[in-house]
Amino acid sequence: MQNRVDISVVIPLLNEAESLPELTQWINRVMVSHGFLYEVLLIDDGSTDTSWKVIQELSLQDQNIKGIRFNRNYGKSAALNVGFRETLGRVVITMDADLQDSPDEIPDLYRMIVEEGYDLVSGWKKKRYDPLSKTLPTKLFNAATRKISKIKLHDFNCGLKAYDERVVKNIEVYGEMHRYIPVIAKWNGFSKIGEKVVQHRERKYGTTKFGLERFVYGFLDLMSISFVSRFKKRPMHFFGSLGTISFLIGFLITSWLVIEKMYYSFQNQAVRNVTDQPLFFLALVAVIVGVQLFLAGFLAEMVSLVGRRKDEYLIRDNIGF
């Protein structure tokens, strides 16, 4: 039977060989000084440097350190999703491997989950050391996410977060949805979401792995998750509503054209044929679109009944499990 621990620390990484020894030593000092039973899960997301070799050495030196190695780069969401499945802790902490997140924040985050009863606590890097080209899009991204999700967080994309174990075992993170874990959690019923101001440190080793394109993808993902979360169990409500509106518009326009034709015919007045009027073709398109939306709704209902999204990632190696 697997042993339970107080805290599981899940760290996705890509080419962070230089920072790993310092980071794991820092985590160990914090855990030992507070008497926590813990584990550290290092998820190597297809690194091309010596990160996996470093993880193997660290795991041999410290039994609390475990490692999972992907066969290729799948992205941060995949690393978190796989890490969440393997955690044993009452509280799960996520953090980046670049030493910009401080392990000294872990005890307070743990207390907020265990003592204050939060489902999720997100870090807020109030003072950042990133260039303007990164901080400005981040502010716009956070503002848009707050508006749509109604979750009052300042920094959705902060890698330093704490979770009640129930949250990580009952959500699925795929694609690039790691930015929206608070949104996913809320729409799964975990509504007690808090925030804590955390220290943001300057990068000590390596370079950032994210470019400006992530913000474009971020807004597209926000639209996707908004739709999926609201309608994944009832897609006909969405497609059927649009289909009904489109069909009714087409039907009413056609009816009006036919009635107009009949009225002027009885009055012995000249009137164009129904099929000669541009409105007829608009009505025809509306009816066809309405029928297609109905069919899309039926197909989506069938898909939602017989299948669910399941991403599988090829794991090349693991250690410590």
N, C-alpha and C positions, 0 to 999 in steps of 0.2 A: 504494500500500500504506500502510495507516495506521501511524503511528509509535507505538511502545510508549513508555510512561512508567513511572516508578517507582511513583507514587502517583496514584490517582484519588480525589478527594474528592466524595462524593455528598451533596448537601444538599437535602432536601425543604423546601418553605416554603409558607406561607400568610399573606399580608399582613405581610411582614417588610421592607418597603421601607427603613425607617430603619436597620436593623442590617446590611444587606448590604454597603455600602461599607466599613464598619469591619471586618466579618468577613473579606471577601476580601483586604483589605490585610494583616490579621494573618496569614492563611494564606500569603500571598506572602512576608512577612518570614521566617516559619519555613522555608518551602521553600528560599528563596534562601540563607539562612544555613547550611543543611545540604546544599546542592548537589543537591537532588532535582529530577528532571524530573517535572512534575506536570500535572494538569488538575483543574479544579473544575467539577462538573456541578450547576447550580442548577435544580431541578425545581419550577416554579411550579404548585402544585396548585390552580389556579382562583382566584388572588388577585383581590380586588376593589379593591385600592389601586393604587399605582404600581409595584409590585414588578417587573412585566415591563419597564417602561420603564427602571428602574434596572439590571436584568440586561442589557438591550441596551447601555446606556451602558458598563457595566463590561466587557462582552465586546469592545466596540470599543477600549477602552483596554488590555485585556490579553488576548492570544490564548490564554492558558491557561484562560480562563473560557468555559464553554459554557452554554447555557440551553435548557430545554424547557418549553413552556407547555401545560398541559392546557386543554381547552375549558371544563371545569367542575371542581368539586372532587370528586376520586375517593377521597382519603384517602392517608395516609402510606404504606401498603403498596403502593399503585399507583405512587406516585412512586418508591419504592425499586426496585420491580421493573423499571420502565422505565429508571431510572438504571443499574441493574446490567447491563442488556443493552448499554448504550452505552459502558461503561468500557473503557479501554485499559491500565490500570495493573496492575503485578505485585501490588500491594497496594491494596485498596479500603478507604477510610475513610468511615464515615457519621457525620454530626453534624447537630445541629439548627441552625437559622438564627438563634436568638434570643440568641446570645452567652453562653448558659449553659454551653456546651461550649468548652473551651479548645483552640485549635489547637496550643498548646505541647506537648500530649500526643502529637502525631502522630509525632515521631521515635522515641519509645519503643515506641509501638504497632507501627510499621513494623519495628523491630528484633525484636520478639517474633515477628512472622510470618516474617521472612526468616531470622533467625539462630537462633531457638529452635524454629522449625518448627511453630508453632501454626497450625491451620486457621482459628481464629476467636479473637479476644480481645475480651472485653466490658468496657466501663468500669464501675467501681463508684463511684457518688457516695456515699462513706461519710459525708461531712458535707453535708447538703442545706440549702437555703435556702427550701424549700417550706413552706406552712402544714401544720398537723397534719391537716387534712381531706384532704390529698393524701398525706402521708408514711405515715399509718397504713394506709390501703387498699393502698398500694404494698407495705408489709411483708407484709401478708396475701397479696397476689397473688404476691409472690416466694416466700413459704414454700410455697404450694400448688403452684407450678410446679416448685420444687425437688423436692418430694415425688413428684410424678407423673413428671417427666422424668428424675429421678436425676442431674441436672446440678447440680454444686455451684457455683452463681453466686449472688451476693448481690443483683444488680440486673439482671434480665432486660430491663427496659424502658429502660435507659440508651441514649440515641440515639448516643452515642460508641462506635463499635465498629470493629474492624479485621478484614479478611477476606483470606485467600488468594484470588487470582483464581479458582481452581478452584471455590471455594464459591459465589461469586455467579453463576457461569455455569452452575451445575448445580442451583440451587434455584429455586423459584417462590414468590413472596410475594404473597398475594391477600387480599381481605377486610380483616380487621384483624390479620393474622398477623405484622405486623412485630414485635410483642412477643415472638414465639416463634421468631425466626430461629435462636437457638442450638439449640432443640429440632428445628426443621426440618433444620438442618445435621447434627445428630447422627444423626437417623433416615435421613439420606442417606449415612451412612458417614463423615462428617467429625467424628471423635470427639475430636480433640485441641483442647479448648476451654479457654482460659485467661481470667484476669481481672486487671485492673489498676485500682488505686485512682486515680481521676481527680478533678480539681478541679471543683466545681459552683459556678458563679457566679450571683449574683443577676441576675434579668432587668433589662435596661437600657432596653429599648424595648417598647412594646406590652403585650399581655396574653396569658395562656395560652390556647391553643386547645382545651384538653381539660377536660372536666367529670367529675364523679363517675360518670356513666353508663359511662365507658370501662372501669371496673373490673368492672361487671356483664357488659359485652360481653366483657371479657378472660377471665373464667372460662368463659363459653359457648364462646369460641374455643378455649380450652384443651381442653375436652371434645371439640370438633369435630376439632381437629388430632390428638388422641390416637387417636381412632377411625380417621380417614382414614389416618394414617401406618401404623397397624398392619394395616389390613384393605383398603386400596385395591387391592391386587393379588390379594387372596383374600377377597372379601366373602362367598362362600359359607361360609367357615370360621366367620364370625360368625353370619350368619342361619341357616345350616344347623344349627349346633350348638344354637341356641335352638329352632329348629323341631323338631329331633329330640327334645329334652327335652320340649317341650310335647306333641308327638304321642305319645310313649311314656307320659307321665302320663295323657293321655286314654284311650289304648288299655288301660293296666293297670287304670284305674278301671272302664272298661266291662267288661273281662274279669272283674274281681272281682264286679261286679254280676250278670253273666250266670251265673257259676259259683254264686254264692250263690242265685240264683233256682232253678237246676236242683237244687241240693242240697236245698233246703227242699221243692221239689216232689216229689222222690223220697221224702222223709220224710213226705209227706202233711201238711206243716205250712203254715199260712197265711203268705203272703209277698206283699209289694206288687209290683206290676208294675215292671219295670225303669224304664219311662218315667215312673213316678209318683214316683221318688226324685230329690231335688235333686242328688245326686252325678252322676246321669246327665247332667244339663244342664251341670254343670261339666266333665265329661269331653268332652262334645260341643264345648264352647267351646275346650277345650285342643286337640282334634284339628283344629278349623278354624283356630285360630291357628297351629298347627304347619305346616299345609299352606300358609297364607299366607306364613309366614316362609320356607319353601322357595322359593315363587314369587318372593319379594323377593330371595332370594339368587341365583336363576337370572337374574333381570333385571339385578341389579347386576353379575354376571359378564359378561353381554352388553355392558352399557354400558362396563365397564372395558376390554373387548377392542376396541371400535370407536371409542371416543372418549376424550379426556382434557380436563381442565379447561384452558381458555385464556381469559384475560381480555384484552380489547383496549380500549385507552383512546384516546379521540379527542384527538390532539395538534393544538393550534391553530397553534403556531408553534415554531420552534427557531432557535438562532443559535450559530455557532461550529463546526458540524459540517461 
